[in-house]
Amino acid sequence: MSHPAKILAFAGSAREASFHKKLVTIAATGAKEAGAEVTYIDFRDLPLPLYDQDLEQERGLPENALKLKALMKEHQGFLIASPEYNSSITPLLKNAIDWASRSEPGEPPLALTCFKGKVAVLMSTSPGGLGGLRGLVHVRSILSNIGVVVLPEQKTLPNAYDLFDNEGNLKDPDQQEAVKELGRKLATVTAKLNG
């Protein structure tokens, strides 16, 4: 690959032992195998206040929002693993998207500079039988509406408590391969679109 894709990988969960952090790490391995440069971020390292327009007008974008935006702008693709909270997106992921969507000084309103033209792939797991599917519907809708090309391929895995081994890999080798394939697919498509 002459121009390797640059992919940002993250989970919409802050929990230390998050299933989604494990899941996105597996997908990131697949992206690396396909030649991508992958950066993993943990939203715990970039804490943000709840989005508040008054706060933004008084103080500008928080430092961590600017850091997140810079990281997103540097990458062409996003690997996203997000839990389902009450049949929807997690507040952590939604808040990060809301802050990142705000214009910096010098950017026109609604520029969406870290979203437009980016490519994403989604995945989820859940103790329930749908594997987080309902939450991904909302994540896909939000990202599509702010200019992200969300690939049709996605993965939802039910019975999360029984899926992972002690090293954070999926016990089922076919499922492990399917999640890695999401990363490979994102790397391939992103490289072609940005080549």
Secondary structure, DSSP 4 states (H G I P E B T S, - for coil): --S--EEEEEES---TT-HHHHHHHHHHHHHHHTT-EEEE--GGGS--PPP-HHHHHHH-S-HHHHHHHHHHHH-SEEEEE---BTTB--HHHHHHHHHHTSPPTTSPTT--TTTTT-EEEEEEE-SSTTTTHHHHHHHHHHHHHTT-EEEEEEEEES-GGGTB-TTS-BSSHHHHHHHHHHHHHHHHHHHHHH-
